[in-house]
Amino acid sequence: MNDKVRLFHLPFSFMLPQKVAAEKGYFEAEGLEVELVERDRGDVDWKYIPAEESLTDDHGVDIYPICKWESIKRTWEMDDGRIVGKGTFANQPYTVYVREESDLADPSDLANVPVGVNKRTGQEYTVIRALENHMPSDAVTLEHHGMPTDRLRALRDGDVEAVSLLEPQSTLAEKLGFRPVLQFENHMGIVGADAVDGSVLEKFIRGYERAASDINEHPSAYRDVYLEMLRADADVAPDLFDDVEYDALLEDIEVPRYESPEVADREELSDHLSWMKRRQLVDESADIDAIVAPIER
């Protein structure tokens, strides 16, 4: 008998194998009956994962991916499952962009300059960690500017001096004439509800790995599904595409190589938790044993 799980899907470029594994039956082949839970891009005006609602309790989700640092915050502050996995998932970095005419040329130039992010999605912590490598911690300044299309519009209109983006919106940013000044890795966590034990996690990882290998071997076969998010952005923010040759934009976007998630590393997450406490990003009483699931590696 298959294990049944409700799997929350983020329609971001780095999560493509998860959807492929669900739709092509790779999870099912491993003994995992998956119900993919998705939100329509047209219904999302801030973030795909609700900041004030628990996915595991309020929405009955068993597994969900989210930024590594946000996974720490959600599991502790909202009791929204426990962290069971981790990964970078794809060779796609975050990139901080500025306008072409900007005087900002080096990452250190971003000190005390607001960088546009989508807060409470996790990317803010990723950006903080990256910027701290180039400036004092108290010089890191972030501003909430919402979804990638909102951040691009804010940069275009001069409402913010810099924004962080991932692919495929990074390619759109370059087509719009924006200039990169900093790149850094995107780190994700996998969070599971109480029902997700080591057996379920291993089935999830094996199905995911099969999909990632399939995409890596035949990237052209997955271009259309990979580009779905950018097409959805064009529907909700057509003004951003007015001065871009749309077909040329799509041709310039490559399907990345993917990696599989791994079992969560308790020691590594404990170090990240300590950093978040020092930066007062999470409560001082946060306990790693309440955050990471006791699954053996």
N, C-alpha and C positions, 0 to 999 in steps of 0.2 A: 504494500500500500504506500502511495506517495505521501510525503509530508506536504501540507498545504500552507502557503504563505501569501500574504498581501505585500507586494513589493512596490514601494514608492519610486517613481522614475522621474529624475530631473532631465529635461530634454536638452542638456548641454552636450557640447561636442565630446567631452571626455568621458561621458557615460554611455556612448553608443553601444558598446558590447552588451550592456544590461538589457537593452531593448531587443537587440538581435537574438540574444539567448532565450528571451521569453517568447518571441514571435516564431523562432525557428525550432522550438521544442528542445533546445539544448538543456535547459533546466529540467524539463520533464524526463529526458533521457537519463538524468542523474537521480531521478526519484523525487523531484521537487515540483509540485503542482503550483504554478505561480499565477496570481492575479495581478496584472500590472496596473498600478494606480497612477494616473496622469492628470494634470490640469491643462486646460486649453490656454494657449498663450494669450488669446484675446481676453481671458478672464483674470489675467495676472497683471496688476498695476504696480506691485512693489517687489514681491519675492514669491517663489514657488512654494517654499516651506513656510507655513504661517508662524509668525513669531510668538503669538499668544495662545496657540493651540497645540496640544500634544498629538503627535502623529500616532503614537502607539495606543494611547487611550481614547482621545477624542475622535480619531479617524480609523482606528482598528488596523493600523499598518504594522506589519511584523518586521520588515527590514527597510531602512532608508539610508541613502548616502547623503553626506553633508561635509562641509569643510572640517578638517581635523579639530581645529580650535573651537568651532561652534558646536561640534559633537560633545566636547567636554562641558561646555556651558549648558547645553540643552539637557544632557543626561543628569547633571547635578541640580540645576535650578528648576527644571520642569519634571524631573524624574521620567524623562521621555526615552525609556529603554536604557541599554548599556552598550558601550562600544565593543564591537566584536571584530572589526577589520580595519585595514588601512591601505593606502596606496597613492601613487601619483596618477595611475591609470592611463595616461597618454603623454607623449612627448610634446606637450603644449604649455608653454609658460604663460603666466600673467605678464602683461606689458603695460607700463605706465606711459601714456601719450600726452604730448603738449601740442599746441598749435605751431605751425611751421615758423611763424614770426616770433615765437617766444624766445626770451633770453635764457630760459632754462635749458642747459645743455648736458649737465652731469647730474647723476643721482643726488649728490650732495647739495645741488642747487635747490632741491625740493624741501630743504629745511625751512620750517615755518610757512610753507606754501600748502594750502589746502589741496588734498588729492581726493577726487570724487570716487566714492565707492557706493556699494549697496549695503548699508549697515544691517546687522543681524542676519546676514547670510553666511558669515564666516570669512568672507574675503577681506574684511577689515583687519582681522588678526593676521592674516597672511601678509597684507600690505605693511602692517606695523612691523612685523618681524623683518621684512625685507628692507624697509627704510632705516631701521635701527642699525643696519650694517654700514650706513653712510652718513649718519648724523646722531647727535645725542637723542635719547628717548623723548625728552621733553620738547624736541623740535619737530616731532612727527605730528602732522595735523591732517585729519580726515574730515570730509563732509559727505553727508548722505545725498546722493543724486539718483538713487533708484536703479531701475533695470538698465542693461547695456545701452539700449536705445535712448533712455533718458540721460545717461552719462555722456553719450556722444553728442546729443543735442545741447547739453549744458556746456560742453567744451566748445562746440561750434559757435554758440551764442555768447561766449565770453563770461558765462556765469561761474566758471571755475577754471583754474589754470592748468590742471592736469587731471587725468582719470585713469583708472585701472580697467583693463579689458582682457578677455580671453578670446581665442578663436571661436567662431569665424568672424566675430565683430572686430578683431584686431586687423584683419585684412580690409574690412570695410573702413576702419579708421585710416589706414594708409591710403586707400583710394580717395578718401576725403581730404588728404593732404596733411594729416597729423603726423607728428614725428615721435618715435620711441626714445625714451631716455633711461629706462630701467626694465629688466626682465628678471623673473624669479619663478621658482617652481610652484605648482599648485598641489597642495596636499589634502587628501580626502580621508574621511573616516566612514566606516560602515557601522550603523547602529541597529541593534536587534532588540526586539521585545523579549519577554521572559521565555517564550516558547522556542527561541532560537538557541539551540545547543550546538555542540561541536559537530554533530552529524549533519544538521541542517546547514551550518556554515560551510562545511566541506563540500556539500552538494552544490551550494550556491557558487563557491569559488571554482569548482570544476566546470560547471555550465558556463560561467563567465569566461573562463580561460579558453574554452572551446570556441566561443564566439569571437574573442579577441584574436585568436589564431586564424580564424576564418577571414576576418576583416583584413588582418595583416597580409594574408596570402592573396586576397582578391579585393584590394581597396576600391577599384573602379566599380565593382558590383554594389558598393554601399554608398556611393556618392549622393544619390538622390535622398536617401534617408538621412545621411549626414547633414545635408543642406536644409533639412526641414525647418530647423530653428531660424536660420537666416531668412528663409522665405516667410516664416511667421512674423519676423521682425519687419519685413517689408510691408506686410499687411497692416500692422498696427502703427508703423512710423514711416509712411511712404515719403515724407519730406526729406528724410535722410538719404534717400536713394535717387532724388531728383537730378543731382549733378554727377551721378555715377553711371557708367555703362554697365548695366546689370549683368548681362551675359558674360562680359569680360571679368567682372567681379567673381562670378561663380567659377569660371575657368581657372582663376588664380588660386582657388582654395583647394588644398590637398587634404585628403583623408590621412590622419596621422597614424602612427604605429601605436598599438595599445598594449598595456600590461595588465596583469590580473591583480586583484586585491590579495592581501595576505592577512593572516590572523593578527589581531591587534597586539602591539608590543607594550606591555604594561610599564616597563621601565622608561621607554621613550615617552609615553603619554604622561608619566609622572613628572618628567622633566618639563614638558609643555605646561602641565598644570602649575608647577612652581613658577614658571615665567608669567603665567596669567595672574597668579596671586601677587607677584611683585609689581605687576602693572595695574593691579586693582581692576582686572577684567572679570574676575570671578571671586566669590566670597572666600575669605581666608579659611573658613572651616571646610571647604570642599575636600572630600575624601576620595582618593583614587580607587578604593575598593568599592565605592558606590557608583563609580563611573565606568570602569572596565569590567566586562563580563569575565568570569573565571573559566576561560576556555584555554586549554593547553595548546601550545604551539606545536 
